[in-house]
Amino acid sequence: MVEFRPVPDVLAYLAGSWEVARVVRDLADGTEGTFRGTTAFTPLDGGGLLHREAGGFTWRGVTRPAERTLRFLPGAETGTADVRFADGRPFHDLDLRSGRHVTDHPCSADLYRGEFTVADADRWRTVWRVGGPAKDLLLVTDYTRRAPKGA
């Protein structure tokens, strides 16, 4: 039986810097790529966290720079988050109070189904299954907390 670590306050848990390792698998043809980089969750004015991810994405043997920015805002319930794209559009909810959360994000005709799990104080994972007429993907991302500078 897999056990998950409950997180009473997702924003407090995520704050800081994380190493990121992602595997992207195209289930239609078996092609696989990887992303390696970092994610920093820094305070936003007015509450919440700014999520900035940057690194290199390797696909079909070619590595290119890749980055994304999200906003993790306080959710409707204490300890949860409302995740938004950088431009403010809704992405998904996030509630790790049980240590595990499943959520959906419709994108055109495709559906993104995400599962978030917390292993311990310094490790968590996301698994996104993307299905629809345009995509058939599996994205597995492992996050490991980076030691504070000077530690």
C-alpha positions as MATLAB code, in Angstrom:
seq = 'MVEFRPVPDVLAYLAGSWEVARVVRDLADGTEGTFRGTTAFTPLDGGGLLHREAGGFTWRGVTRPAERTLRFLPGAETGTADVRFADGRPFHDLDLRSGRHVTDHPCSADLYRGEFTVADADRWRTVWRVGGPAKDLLLVTDYTRRAPKGA';
ca = [
       0.000    0.000    0.000;
       1.321    3.409   -0.986;
       1.268    6.028    1.736;
       1.137    9.741    1.079;
       2.239   12.545    3.365;
      -0.601   14.927    4.237;
       0.199   18.602    3.641;
      -1.942   20.948    5.778;
      -0.928   24.051    3.748;
       0.067   23.465    0.124;
       1.488   26.967   -0.379;
       3.759   26.709    2.673;
       4.898   23.262    1.525;
       5.744   24.340   -2.037;
       7.576   27.573   -1.135;
      11.241   27.436   -2.129;
      13.256   25.801   -4.903;
      12.927   22.322   -6.380;
      14.903   20.134   -8.788;
      12.626   18.890  -11.565;
      12.888   15.655  -13.562;
      10.099   14.981  -16.076;
       9.510   12.160  -18.530;
       7.110   12.852  -21.399;
       5.836    9.823  -23.288;
       3.807    9.989  -26.482;
       1.561    6.944  -26.054;
       0.559    6.979  -29.732;
       4.049    6.247  -31.071;
       6.166    5.463  -27.984;
       8.420    8.507  -28.373;
       9.882    9.643  -25.066;
      11.451   12.918  -24.009;
      12.839   14.378  -20.798;
      12.898   17.717  -19.027;
      15.552   18.594  -16.440;
      15.552   21.866  -14.591;
      14.395   23.772  -11.536;
      11.188   25.254  -10.215;
      11.102   28.190   -7.822;
       7.993   29.079   -5.828;
       8.368   32.683   -4.672;
       5.873   34.913   -2.799;
       3.376   36.955   -4.808;
       2.218   40.381   -3.654;
      -1.220   39.890   -2.154;
      -0.667   36.219   -1.311;
       0.142   33.034   -3.132;
       3.218   31.899   -4.991;
       4.732   32.539   -8.409;
       5.912   29.254   -9.953;
       8.797   29.624  -12.415;
      10.140   26.523  -14.095;
      13.202   26.582  -16.357;
      15.476   23.963  -17.833;
      16.129   21.877  -20.908;
      13.631   19.686  -22.756;
      15.071   16.851  -24.839;
      12.839   15.430  -27.579;
      14.022   13.162  -30.410;
      17.640   13.767  -29.402;
      17.457   17.569  -29.485;
      17.619   19.630  -26.260;
      16.026   23.069  -26.203;
      15.453   25.597  -23.411;
      11.994   25.322  -21.856;
      10.197   27.376  -19.238;
       6.752   28.101  -17.842;
       5.188   30.354  -15.247;
       2.113   29.643  -13.128;
       0.393   31.376  -10.225;
      -0.553   29.358   -7.146;
      -3.156   31.418   -5.307;
      -4.879   30.664   -1.996;
      -7.759   28.261   -2.634;
     -11.362   28.426   -1.475;
     -10.546   26.248    1.543;
      -7.702   26.831    4.001;
      -4.539   25.000    2.942;
      -5.545   24.572   -0.725;
      -4.505   26.391   -3.908;
      -6.110   27.735   -7.054;
      -3.547   27.237   -9.837;
      -3.644   29.692  -12.722;
      -1.672   30.243  -15.895;
       0.607   33.302  -15.969;
      -2.114   35.318  -17.744;
      -4.657   34.532  -15.001;
      -6.692   31.857  -16.796;
      -7.767   28.966  -14.517;
      -5.676   25.787  -14.699;
      -6.671   23.515  -11.805;
      -7.326   23.252   -8.082;
      -4.820   21.692   -5.680;
      -5.589   20.141   -2.302;
      -2.806   18.063   -0.735;
      -4.304   17.852    2.757;
      -4.548   14.051    2.291;
      -1.176   13.894    0.499;
      -2.871   13.072   -2.818;
      -5.074   15.043   -5.211;
      -6.645   14.285   -8.605;
      -7.854   17.095  -10.857;
      -8.854   17.748  -14.473;
      -8.141   20.506  -16.970;
     -10.033   20.569  -20.283;
      -7.947   22.056  -23.093;
      -9.814   22.384  -26.396;
     -10.930   18.827  -27.213;
      -8.246   17.224  -25.018;
      -8.500   16.434  -21.315;
      -5.603   16.707  -18.875;
      -6.074   14.540  -15.762;
      -3.495   15.247  -13.065;
      -2.565   13.270   -9.975;
      -0.431   14.987   -7.340;
       1.198   12.937   -4.575;
       3.483   13.862   -1.684;
       6.131   11.346   -0.609;
       7.691   13.360    2.219;
       8.799   16.858    3.225;
      11.196   17.087    0.286;
       9.666   15.003   -2.539;
       6.427   15.161   -4.513;
       5.212   13.991   -7.921;
       2.732   14.920  -10.613;
       1.373   12.533  -13.226;
      -0.607   14.084  -16.074;
      -2.460   11.856  -18.532;
      -3.457   13.836  -21.610;
      -5.982   12.341  -23.967;
      -8.072   13.494  -26.876;
      -8.002   13.893  -30.613;
      -4.816   15.989  -30.610;
      -2.776   14.315  -27.837;
      -2.115   10.971  -26.185;
       0.563   11.728  -23.598;
       1.800   10.712  -20.174;
       3.882   13.256  -18.232;
       5.521   12.147  -14.972;
       7.352   14.821  -12.980;
       9.385   14.300   -9.808;
      10.237   17.270   -7.601;
      13.030   17.203   -5.023;
      13.560   20.153   -2.687;
      16.835   21.980   -3.255;
      18.965   22.650   -0.193;
      18.975   26.333    0.819;
      22.042   28.255   -0.346;
      24.822   28.021    2.176;
      23.461   24.796    3.662;
];
